[in-house]
Amino acid sequence: MIKLAIFASGSGSNAENIALHFKDSSEIEVSIIISNKKDAYVLERAQKLNIPAYTYNKKEFDESDQIIALLKEKKIDFIILAGFLLKISPKLINAYPNRIINIHPALLPKFGGKGMYGDFVHKAVVEAKESESGITIHYVNENYDEGAIIFQSKCEITGQDTFSDVANKVHKLEYEHFPKIIAEILKKYSEKFGD
């Protein structure tokens, strides 16, 4: 059984979508959900899904010893970032090399980096008069949105689209592809390293 920890800062719709995708799997389990915000709606979603949830503040994430201890105690194999806004500490990256996966709501390397998340990304895409946007699923390294790209999917943007329209198109891609791509990565990992 491959065990996942999902890190999320906000509503947690992607976290819930991933958890439901693997709910009946005998090979992959969303074991815990971790947030950096005590009032994040993802914590309510975790409760409804009967998934243990934990909250740590920014300082605890930066130092990350407590978090690594929890991940090891729960035998977590992979970390999935689903709308998680803090930068991942070097300690955590070293503890989980090439086993931290993020989704970004744009076609990296465009519209990435510090401060580029959620509606800020969609507004920037519309203001730049882009003809397309999409999602990028990538490994996490020490720099925001610069880890190796695993998968991208595009959507068309028309001149009439508002940032909300772009957000809706991108969300559809996230819900459709993120769980499937996670499953593919974990299948390859399992084949390479055994379960």
C-alpha positions in Angstrom: 0.0 0.0 0.0 1.4 3.4 -1.0 0.5 6.0 1.5 -0.1 9.7 0.6 -0.1 12.9 2.6 -1.9 15.8 1.0 -0.8 19.3 1.9 -3.5 22.0 1.3 -4.0 25.6 2.4 -7.5 26.4 1.4 -10.8 24.9 0.3 -9.4 21.5 -0.5 -11.5 20.6 -3.5 -8.5 19.0 -5.2 -7.6 17.2 -2.0 -11.1 15.8 -1.8 -11.1 14.8 -5.5 -7.9 12.9 -5.0 -9.1 11.2 -1.8 -12.4 10.1 -3.4 -10.4 8.8 -6.5 -8.4 6.5 -4.3 -11.1 5.7 -1.7 -11.7 2.1 -2.8 -8.1 1.4 -4.0 -6.2 -1.5 -2.4 -2.9 -0.1 -3.5 -3.0 3.7 -2.8 -4.4 5.4 0.3 -4.7 9.1 1.3 -3.5 8.6 4.9 -3.4 12.2 6.2 -4.1 15.7 5.2 -1.9 18.6 6.5 -2.7 22.3 6.4 -0.9 25.4 7.4 -4.2 27.2 8.3 -6.4 26.3 11.2 -9.5 27.6 9.5 -8.9 26.0 6.0 -12.0 24.3 4.7 -9.9 21.3 3.7 -9.9 20.3 7.4 -13.7 20.0 7.3 -13.4 18.0 4.1 -10.9 15.7 5.8 -13.3 15.1 8.7 -16.1 14.2 6.3 -13.8 11.8 4.5 -12.6 10.3 7.8 -9.0 11.2 7.0 -6.8 12.4 10.0 -5.9 16.0 9.6 -3.1 18.1 11.2 -2.2 21.8 11.2 1.2 23.3 11.5 2.2 26.9 11.4 4.8 28.5 9.0 7.6 28.2 11.5 6.9 24.5 12.0 6.8 24.0 8.2 10.1 25.9 7.8 11.8 23.8 10.4 9.8 20.7 9.4 11.3 18.2 12.0 7.8 17.6 13.6 6.2 17.2 10.2 8.9 14.7 9.0 8.5 12.8 12.2 4.7 12.6 11.6 5.2 11.5 8.0 7.6 8.8 9.0 5.4 7.6 11.8 2.5 7.3 9.4 4.7 5.6 6.8 4.0 8.2 4.2 5.5 7.4 0.8 4.5 10.6 -1.2 3.5 14.1 -0.5 0.9 15.7 -2.8 0.5 19.5 -2.8 -3.1 20.5 -3.6 -3.3 24.2 -3.3 -0.6 24.4 -0.7 0.9 27.9 -0.5 4.0 27.6 1.6 7.4 27.0 0.2 8.6 23.4 1.0 11.6 23.4 3.2 15.0 21.9 2.0 14.7 19.4 5.0 11.4 18.1 3.7 12.6 18.0 0.1 15.7 16.0 1.3 13.5 13.6 3.2 11.2 13.0 0.2 13.4 13.5 -2.9 11.3 13.2 -6.1 8.3 12.2 -4.0 6.7 15.6 -3.6 4.2 16.4 -6.4 2.6 19.8 -7.0 -0.1 21.0 -9.4 0.1 24.6 -10.7 -2.9 26.3 -12.4 -0.9 27.5 -15.5 1.4 26.3 -18.1 4.8 26.5 -16.5 7.3 28.1 -16.9 4.8 30.9 -17.6 3.0 32.4 -14.7 4.9 30.6 -11.9 6.9 31.7 -8.9 6.3 33.4 -5.6 2.8 34.9 -5.3 1.5 33.2 -8.4 -1.4 31.0 -7.1 -5.1 30.7 -7.5 -6.9 33.8 -9.0 -3.6 35.8 -9.2 -2.5 33.3 -11.9 -5.8 33.5 -13.8 -5.9 37.3 -13.7 -2.3 37.5 -14.9 -3.1 35.1 -17.8 -6.2 37.2 -18.9 -4.2 40.5 -18.6 -1.4 39.0 -20.7 -4.1 38.2 -23.4 -3.0 34.6 -23.5 -4.8 32.3 -26.0 -4.4 29.3 -23.7 -3.8 28.3 -20.1 -3.9 25.0 -18.3 -2.3 22.9 -15.6 1.2 21.7 -14.8 1.9 18.8 -12.6 5.5 18.8 -11.5 8.0 17.5 -8.9 8.9 20.0 -6.1 12.4 21.3 -5.7 13.8 24.2 -3.6 12.4 26.9 -5.9 8.7 27.8 -6.5 7.3 26.0 -9.6 10.7 25.0 -11.0 10.7 21.3 -10.4 10.8 18.8 -13.3 7.5 18.8 -15.2 5.6 15.6 -15.2 2.4 16.5 -17.2 0.7 19.5 -18.8 -2.9 19.9 -20.1 -4.1 23.0 -22.0 -7.4 24.8 -22.4 -8.3 27.5 -24.9 -9.0 31.1 -23.7 -11.1 33.4 -25.7 -11.0 37.2 -25.7 -14.3 37.2 -23.8 -13.1 34.9 -21.0 -12.9 36.5 -17.5 -10.4 35.3 -14.9 -13.3 33.3 -13.4 -14.0 31.6 -16.7 -10.3 30.7 -16.9 -10.4 29.4 -13.3 -13.4 27.2 -14.1 -11.6 25.7 -17.2 -8.4 25.1 -15.3 -10.3 23.5 -12.3 -11.9 21.0 -14.7 -8.5 20.0 -16.0 -7.2 19.7 -12.4 -10.1 17.4 -11.4 -9.8 15.3 -14.5 -6.0 14.8 -14.6 -4.4 15.2 -11.2 -5.6 11.9 -9.6 -4.9 9.9 -12.8 -1.3 11.3 -13.1 -0.7 10.6 -9.4 -1.8 7.0 -10.0 0.5 6.7 -13.0 3.5 8.0 -11.0 2.8 5.7 -8.1 2.4 2.7 -10.4 5.9 3.4 -11.8 7.3 3.9 -8.3 5.7 0.7 -7.1 7.1 -1.3 -10.1 10.5 0.2 -9.5 10.8 -0.1 -5.8 8.1 -2.7 -4.9 5.3 -2.0 -2.5 
